[in-house]
């Protein structure tokens, strides 16, 4: 796999119930900055989003936040990230896709789940083959893995769906997982989705 220059991280706008979720966000922000990889994320200053951005910025990392104008207007935009303001949540996901070489999902809520499922769906549809890594902190994403297995077992997803993503347990496994994946061959145009 070629070097990842920009990594899109899907994560929560809340901090969650466990300290390990917060630690994971900080560790990933630090890792990205120290590795010279730009963070592309949802642009928020709150929750895990704020923590990952703060950690990257504290190490002089490059941080680009994609935020819809309605969230910026609610004053949840990160004041120190380079912000790209878009008109809708759909545009946000498109821009995050366009700017990124790969995707990582940390624990999160419905928005994180939506982003993760959508990027997996685009991969299934052949719109891209960029790497996707899910960080299964203390089994957080085990229900998603079980659901994907359920859809395969019932004939609603192909067995190949298992290969659309890699699951890792900790931040220090992310970059090796990405390095082990093949170079993307589909440039991808999610506007076709």
For each residue, the residues with C-beta under 8 A, 3 or more apart:
1: 4 131 178 179 180 181 182 183
2: 101 183
3:
4: 1 7 37 101 102 175 178
5: 37 38 101
6: 37 38 39 40 64 99 100 101
7: 4 32 37 38 39 40 100 101 102 103 104
8: 40 41 96 97 99 100 102 103 104
9: 28 32 39 40 41 52 103 104 105 106
10: 41 42 103 104 105 106 108 111 112 115 116 119
11: 25 41 42 47 48 49 52 105 106 107 108 112
12: 15 16 21 47 48 49 106 107 108 109 111 112
13: 42 44 46 47 48 49 76 108 109 111
14: 46 47 48 109
15: 12 21 22 47 48 51
16: 12 21 22 47 48 107
17: 21
18: 21 22 137 138
19: 22 23
20: 23 24 137 138
21: 12 15 16 17 18 24 25 48 106 107 137 140
22: 15 16 18 19 25 26 48 51
23: 19 20 26 27
24: 20 21 27 28 48 106 107 135 137 170 171
25: 11 21 22 28 29 48 49 51 52 55 106
26: 22 23 29 30 51 52 54 55
27: 23 24 30 31 55 171 172
28: 9 24 25 31 32 52 55 104 106 135 171 174
29: 25 26 32 33 39 51 52 53 54 55 56 57 58 59 61
30: 26 27 33 34 55 56 58 59
31: 27 28 34 35 171 172 174 175
32: 7 9 28 29 35 37 38 39 56 61
33: 29 30 36 37 39 55 56 57 58 59 60 61 62
34: 30 31 59 61
35: 31 32 175
36: 33
37: 4 5 6 7 32 33 61
38: 5 6 7 32 61 62 63 64
39: 6 7 9 29 32 33 52 53 56 61 62 63 64
40: 6 7 8 9 64 66 96 99 100
41: 8 9 10 11 44 49 52 53 63 64 65 66 81 96
42: 10 11 13 49 65 66 67 92 96 111
43: 49 65 66 67 71 72 77 78 81 83 84 92
44: 13 41 47 49 50 53 65 67 71 76 77 78
45: 49 50 53 76 77 78 79
46: 13 14 49 50 76
47: 11 12 13 14 15 16 44 50 51
48: 11 12 13 14 15 16 21 22 24 25 51 52 106 107 108
49: 11 12 13 25 41 42 43 44 45 46 52 53 65 78
50: 44 45 46 47 53 54 78
51: 15 22 25 26 29 47 48 54 55
52: 9 11 25 26 28 29 39 41 48 49 55 56 106
53: 29 39 41 44 45 49 50 56 57 63 65 78 80 81
54: 26 29 50 51 57 58
55: 25 26 27 28 29 30 33 51 52 58 59
56: 29 30 32 33 39 52 53 59 61 62 63
57: 29 33 53 54 60 61 63 80 81
58: 29 30 33 54 55
59: 29 30 33 34 55 56
60: 33 57
61: 29 32 33 34 37 38 39 56 57
62: 33 38 39 56 82
63: 38 39 41 53 56 57 78 80 81 82
64: 6 38 39 40 41 81 82 83 84 99
65: 41 42 43 44 49 53 77 78 81 82 83 84
66: 40 41 42 43 83 84 86 92 95 96 99
67: 42 43 44 71 72 76 77 83 84 85 86 92
68: 71 72 85 86 87 88 89 91 92
69: 72 73 85 86 87
70: 73 74
71: 43 44 67 68 74 76 77
72: 43 67 68 69 75 76 77 83 85
73: 69 70
74: 70 71
75: 72
76: 13 44 45 46 67 71 72
77: 43 44 45 65 67 71 72 81 83
78: 43 44 45 49 50 53 63 65 81 83
79: 45
80: 53 57 63
81: 41 43 53 57 63 64 65 77 78
82: 62 63 64 65
83: 43 64 65 66 67 72 77 78
84: 43 64 65 66 67 95
85: 67 68 69 72
86: 66 67 68 69 91 92 95
87: 68 69 91
88: 68 91 92
89: 68 92 93
90: 93 94
91: 68 86 87 88 94 95
92: 42 43 66 67 68 86 88 89 95 96
93: 89 90 96 97 115 118 190
94: 90 91 97 98 190 191
95: 66 84 86 91 92 98 99
96: 8 40 41 42 66 92 93 99 100 115
97: 8 93 94 100 119 122 128 188 190
98: 94 95 190
99: 6 8 40 64 66 95 96
100: 6 7 8 40 96 97 103 130
101: 2 4 5 6 7 130 131 184
102: 4 7 8 130 131 132 133 178
103: 7 8 9 10 100 119 130 131 132 133
104: 7 8 9 10 28 132 133 134 135 174
105: 9 10 11 108 112 115 116 132 133 134 135 141
106: 9 10 11 12 21 24 25 28 48 52 112 135 137
107: 11 12 16 21 24 48 112 135 137 140 141
108: 10 11 12 13 48 105 111 112 113
109: 12 13 14 112 113
110: 113 114
111: 10 12 13 42 108 114 115
112: 10 11 12 105 106 107 108 109 115 116
113: 108 109 110 116 117 144
114: 110 111 117 118
115: 10 93 96 105 111 112 118 119
116: 10 105 112 113 119 120 132 134 144
117: 113 114 120 121
118: 93 114 115 121 122 193
119: 10 97 103 115 116 122 123 128 132
120: 116 117 123 124 132 161 164 165
121: 117 118 124 125 193
122: 97 118 119 125 127 128 188 190 193
123: 119 120 126 127 128 129 130 132 164
124: 120 121 157 158 161 164
125: 121 122 193
126: 123 129 186
127: 122 123 186 188 189 190 192 193
128: 97 119 122 123 184 186 187 188 190
129: 123 126 184 185 186 188
130: 100 101 102 103 123 184 188
131: 1 101 102 103 166 177 178 181 184
132: 102 103 104 105 116 119 120 123 164 165 166
133: 102 103 104 105 165 166 167 168 174 177 178
134: 104 105 116 141 144 165 166 167 168
135: 24 28 104 105 106 107 141 167 168 169 170 171 174
136: 139 140 141 142 145 167 168 169
137: 18 20 21 24 106 107 140 141 169 170
138: 18 20
139: 136 142
140: 21 107 136 137
141: 105 107 134 135 136 137 144 145 167
142: 136 139 145 146
143: 146 147
144: 113 116 134 141 147 148
145: 136 141 142 148 149 167
146: 142 143 149 150
147: 143 144 150 151
148: 144 145 151 152 157 161 162
149: 145 146 152 153 162
150: 146 147 153 154
151: 147 148 154 156 157 161
152: 148 149 155 156 157 158 159 161 162
153: 149 150
154: 150 151
155: 152
156: 151 152
157: 124 148 151 152 161
158: 124 152 161
159: 152 162
160: 163 164
161: 120 124 148 151 152 157 158 164
162: 148 149 152 159
163: 160
164: 120 123 124 132 160 161
165: 120 132 133 134
166: 131 132 133 134 177 180 181
167: 133 134 135 136 141 145
168: 133 134 135 136 173 174 177
169: 135 136 137 173
170: 24 135 137 173
171: 24 27 28 31 135 174
172: 27 31 175 176
173: 168 169 170 176 177
174: 28 31 104 133 135 168 171 177 178
175: 4 31 35 172 178 179
176: 172 173 179 180
177: 131 133 166 168 173 174 180 181
178: 1 4 102 131 133 174 175 181
179: 1 175 176
180: 1 166 176 177
181: 1 131 166 177 178
182: 1 185
183: 1 2
184: 101 128 129 130 131 187 188
185: 129 182
186: 126 127 128 129
187: 128 184
188: 97 122 127 128 129 130 184
189: 127 192
190: 93 94 97 98 122 127 128 193
191: 94
192: 127 189
193: 118 121 122 125 127 190
